[in-house]
Amino acid sequence: MYKLKFTEAADQAIDQLEAGGQATRAKHKKVLKTLRLLQDNPRHPGLASHQYETFPGYTDEKVWESYVENRTSSAWRIFWMYGPDEKVGDEPVPVITILAITPHP
């Protein structure tokens, strides 16, 4: 299991979805489900996770894209990367950093 960390942009996206109307709250629920799956297993088949070619500001990092939705207009995606890992005592804690939660570019 991974610990999830969020950039400010990702936090803001979640807050906006949560505060929105009924349609955005439904999207918020889908995002939370996707984050749970990602936390448990980034290779879960339903996420269709794959490496993303170029993500602004992270040219030297491997950035991944996971599906919140598929076959939907403006389907939402979560962009993330592994690390930086942390330690609790002597035990390593694997981390996934959520970079952005957004409609497919």
Secondary structure, DSSP 8 states (H G I E B T S, - for coil): --EEEE-HHHHHHHHHHHHS-HHHHHHHHHHHHHHHHHHH-TT-GGGT-EEES--TT-TTS-EEEEES-SSSTT-EEEEEEE---EEETTEEE-EEEEEEEEE--
